[in-house]
Amino acid sequence: IVHKLIKLQIHFVLLISRQGKVRLTKWYSPYSQKERSKVIRELSGIVLNRGPKLCNFVEWRGHRVVYRRYAGLYFCMCIDEADNELEVLDIIHHFVEILDRYFGSVCELDLIFNFHKAYYILDEVLIAGEFQESSKRTIIRLLSTHDSMVEMAKEEATSIGNMIAQVTK
Amino acid sequence: MNPFSSGTRLRDMIRAIRACKTAAEERAVVRKECAAIRAAINENDQDYRHRNLAKLMFIHMLGYPTHFGQMECLKLIASPGFPEKRIGYLGLMLLLDERQEVLMLVTNSVKQDLNHTNQYIVGLALCALGNICSAEMARDLAPEVERLLQFRDPNIRKKAALCSIRIIKKVPDLAENFINPVAALLKEKHHGVLITGIQLCTDLCKVSPEALEYFRKKCTDGLVRTLRDLVNSPYAPEYDIAGITDPFLHIRLLKLLRVLGQGDADASDAMNDILAQVATKTESNKNAGNAILYECVETIMSIEDNGGLRVLAINILGRFLSNRDNNIRYVALNMLMRAITVDAQAVQRHRSTILECVKDSDASIRKRALELVYLLVNESNVKPLTKELVDYLEVSDQDFKGDLTAKICSIIEKFSPEKIWYIDQMLKVLTEAGNFVKDEVWHALVVVISNASDLHGYTVRALFRALQTTAEQESLVRVAVWCIGEYGDLLVNNAGMLNVEDPITVTESDAVDVVESAIKRHASDLTTKSMALIALLKLSSRFPSCSGRIKDIVVQHKGSLVLELQQRSLEFNSIIEKHQNIRSALVERMPVLDEASFGGRRASSLPNTVSTSNGTAVKLPNGVAKPSAAPLVDLLDLSDDVPAPSSSGGDFLQDLLGVDLAPATQSGTSQAPKAGTDVLLDLLSIGSNPAQDNSVSTPDILSSAQDHKPAIASLDVLAAPSNMMDLLDGFTPAPPKPANNGPAYPSIVAFESSSLRLTFNFSKQPGNPQTTTISGTFTNLSSNVFTDFVFQAAVPKFLQLHLDPASGNSLPASGNGTITQSLKVTNSQHGKKPLVMRLRIAYKVDGKDVLEEGQINNFPRDL
């Protein structure tokens, strides 16, 4: 997979469980489906096999992958070789803290059953592979606004449904 | 359950998939779900479209195909409600990528959503556009995005800014439209807007020189002020990370300042103070602080030179390098690599620390450190550095040895101050990691050894010692076997002893032991075994006392199942048994290998411009390439000091070398008969006039010992069964006679150099199978006309050659015309021996004489 990728801060984000299950993938650079599964396979092989206490960076196909382990989950971000690895570690941590705040002490199951919400959160942290917002409070506020809009729409739908049911009874 | 519902809830599907114990079970669940979703799609079910898409996304994440759901995303995006649009856009980003045509269908919906009255819907559209927009969409939607940069809510402005980055990267021409709105974003207070605005500004500067010029003039001071305020800002809980207010904003400001300062002294000047402040005041006990220092050092290194700042930056890297945190050391190594171009001296000061990092337990750090050490090596430090690396080779991880060995060999080759040091170091590497040494590296070592005549004894003894302790490093065994074969006598009699050496007692039988164990060792590959056989042949003459034993070893391999070994042992056995009188001449020490041409050939495989006889030997069309075994060259190599063959062996030798040719015929319209004789003598180069310097031509014709390729070429001559007939004196069964003389023989390229090609077509008269009519066609491959073109050919005794006059003596350039030449060859050993021919072609290019020679071994069989 040799790409002439446009320079981005982050080419893709991967969340892999210790068992090698994919929990989230987000591609900011164009990779075909085939390439995506290859990347996931290769990287989980590399990252999951690294021992503890080693540095959080691996070199991979001319790029650098910054990863950080939280409990049984590996958060990986692929960046350009000349970019700031240390900052990407902070970006990962920023994302994790927001997940934690949103779900209230997040665990892997939250990310499995509410995987779409994990994506919504990521979309508030990164767009186009670039960093978007440094205030966790702002992001949480936005997310809860979105959620309440969804709730409102649901209630509306049920109340309409009830009204129809009343009328047709 | 509702009869209209399409199956299970999302949560239930995930549970069912998680409960699967095998991949097959999982596939079955997924198949069932996909079938239900497809059915719902076909029915155009609206109530559960939302849930079905969520399910598809989960299935997609597991790696199953979900293309059939792509249109559902578009339908959801086109629905009026926020929840539908939200999941629709998520599906769009997950299931599609920018290269899919379906994406074009969504442009209109996105456009409407960008103009939606609900700002959260605008946000959804911006996010999707930023993540997946194609160049076409970028062109269509750029005006909307540009307008949204001034939207009242900052959360939309920041999304629009990142979306703009994607747009200008896809379509750089659009950059100038964004310059003015971005200048306004840089003055904002909202961190999200500021961060994204600065990022957009940085990217604009990269794609557009006008933008760079504009921002450099108008915004540098303002950005410096923003950074200063940020650095000095009081504690802000919302943005605080490890006591630093918004490190993300810090880093983006430093990045933009780097772009503005690069190549501009005034802008660089304007930011000096704040950079110094960041470099000195930032706390470096947490990752966030170090990330800022990283960016600050990068900026200092990139902007226009300010000596003081650079010292500061290098010192920060020094501190990084001695940090206990692996991450910090890793980035330090990386940055020092870039700093070498700025201040190599300063980086050299950290050499010992960097060397320690090569031995780190972390593979990522080791790799970085090794790259860096490689850049730090120079003439003055090569010895201690190499020693450290070689010492480490002993204890390093197996999977690191390959990289490490390659780098060490490259350092030794590049900076070696003297031959003995080179040989010593290479022997150490071979002993520790011979299995990781590439072929060309030990080939080069053999060339160096061959050239260091005063070190032959020293080297062979050192190799013998090394082999006593380490016998499982393949390339060590090869080099040792080669040296023992060549210089075995020096090993036994301790000749050429250096002061640094301890004398060793090696008997002839000990030396043979070593070679024998190499050939018997199970792990030895074919090349090693072949080399060992040659070494034995050589030793059989050097050590007469072991001759019988060597013969036994050779005989054992006559039954080898490996053809190459079988053949060699048959040949060598024949030499040992039947040709005692010429053996010593055959196994003479190899002439010194030419370092320059060997190195040159390694450096580039470009053909020589004017083909010399050496060059043509390389390009001789050969049969199948045989494994390289340089020492065999010796066998064919007649140097000046070869004693004249005695009468009984003479025939054999001449036959072997193929030089005792039948009275050859020559053609050439302009060639005087008298002169032709001389040329022929030269060509035959045995028994020629002593005044003639045949020392050049003989080895050249037979085999150029100057590099490996000719060695292989001549090896083929020897190894191809067809040519070996004479040597084996007929105890190889004759090839079966063809039932009849089929008229069709394939044409061959008989000779090809960089400038000339000769092709042969064959035909036979029915009823006269011994005679072949050959029609030769010469083509000029160069761009110069060849004049005074003369072709000569010679064949061994068992052949008769008749040359007709050539069609001309001038050959137009670039293949615009040919010379044809017909030859008639009669093979007295038809069916037993194939044709073989040596040729010489002389012509003039621009008045300069050019001579090309070659031997044709690739005649079709049975001619």
Chai-1 contact restraints between the chains, C-beta under 6 A:
chainA,res_idxA,chainB,res_idxB,connection_type,confidence,min_distance_angstrom,max_distance_angstrom,comment,restraint_id
A,I6,B,K169,contact,1.0,0.0,6.0,A-B,restraint_1
A,V22,B,M61,contact,1.0,0.0,6.0,A-B,restraint_2
A,P30,B,D97,contact,1.0,0.0,6.0,A-B,restraint_3
A,P30,B,E98,contact,1.0,0.0,6.0,A-B,restraint_4
A,P30,B,R99,contact,1.0,0.0,6.0,A-B,restraint_5
A,S37,B,G63,contact,1.0,0.0,6.0,A-B,restraint_6
A,L54,B,D362,contact,1.0,0.0,6.0,A-B,restraint_7
A,C55,B,N326,contact,1.0,0.0,6.0,A-B,restraint_8
A,C55,B,N327,contact,1.0,0.0,6.0,A-B,restraint_9
A,C55,B,Y330,contact,1.0,0.0,6.0,A-B,restraint_10
A,C55,B,D362,contact,1.0,0.0,6.0,A-B,restraint_11
A,C55,B,S364,contact,1.0,0.0,6.0,A-B,restraint_12
A,N56,B,N327,contact,1.0,0.0,6.0,A-B,restraint_13
A,F57,B,Y330,contact,1.0,0.0,6.0,A-B,restraint_14
A,F57,B,S364,contact,1.0,0.0,6.0,A-B,restraint_15
A,V58,B,S364,contact,1.0,0.0,6.0,A-B,restraint_16
A,N84,B,A291,contact,1.0,0.0,6.0,A-B,restraint_17
A,N84,B,Y294,contact,1.0,0.0,6.0,A-B,restraint_18
A,N84,B,E295,contact,1.0,0.0,6.0,A-B,restraint_19
A,E85,B,V331,contact,1.0,0.0,6.0,A-B,restraint_20
A,L86,B,N287,contact,1.0,0.0,6.0,A-B,restraint_21
A,L86,B,N290,contact,1.0,0.0,6.0,A-B,restraint_22
A,L86,B,A291,contact,1.0,0.0,6.0,A-B,restraint_23
A,L86,B,Y294,contact,1.0,0.0,6.0,A-B,restraint_24
A,E87,B,I251,contact,1.0,0.0,6.0,A-B,restraint_25
A,E87,B,A291,contact,1.0,0.0,6.0,A-B,restraint_26
A,L89,B,N287,contact,1.0,0.0,6.0,A-B,restraint_27
A,D90,B,A288,contact,1.0,0.0,6.0,A-B,restraint_28
A,D90,B,A291,contact,1.0,0.0,6.0,A-B,restraint_29
A,F113,B,R11,contact,1.0,0.0,6.0,A-B,restraint_30
A,F113,B,I14,contact,1.0,0.0,6.0,A-B,restraint_31
A,H116,B,A54,contact,1.0,0.0,6.0,A-B,restraint_32
A,Y119,B,L90,contact,1.0,0.0,6.0,A-B,restraint_33
A,D123,B,C127,contact,1.0,0.0,6.0,A-B,restraint_34
A,I127,B,C127,contact,1.0,0.0,6.0,A-B,restraint_35
A,I127,B,G130,contact,1.0,0.0,6.0,A-B,restraint_36
A,I127,B,L162,contact,1.0,0.0,6.0,A-B,restraint_37
A,A128,B,G130,contact,1.0,0.0,6.0,A-B,restraint_38
A,A128,B,N131,contact,1.0,0.0,6.0,A-B,restraint_39
A,A128,B,L162,contact,1.0,0.0,6.0,A-B,restraint_40
A,A128,B,I165,contact,1.0,0.0,6.0,A-B,restraint_41
A,A128,B,R166,contact,1.0,0.0,6.0,A-B,restraint_42
A,E130,B,L162,contact,1.0,0.0,6.0,A-B,restraint_43
A,E130,B,I165,contact,1.0,0.0,6.0,A-B,restraint_44
A,E130,B,Q199,contact,1.0,0.0,6.0,A-B,restraint_45
A,F131,B,F248,contact,1.0,0.0,6.0,A-B,restraint_46
A,Q132,B,L162,contact,1.0,0.0,6.0,A-B,restraint_47
A,E133,B,G192,contact,1.0,0.0,6.0,A-B,restraint_48
A,S134,B,H191,contact,1.0,0.0,6.0,A-B,restraint_49
A,S134,B,Y239,contact,1.0,0.0,6.0,A-B,restraint_50
A,S134,B,D246,contact,1.0,0.0,6.0,A-B,restraint_51
A,S134,B,F248,contact,1.0,0.0,6.0,A-B,restraint_52
A,S135,B,E238,contact,1.0,0.0,6.0,A-B,restraint_53
A,R137,B,E238,contact,1.0,0.0,6.0,A-B,restraint_54
A,M149,B,F82,contact,1.0,0.0,6.0,A-B,restraint_55
A,V150,B,P83,contact,1.0,0.0,6.0,A-B,restraint_56
A,A153,B,G81,contact,1.0,0.0,6.0,A-B,restraint_57
A,A153,B,P83,contact,1.0,0.0,6.0,A-B,restraint_58
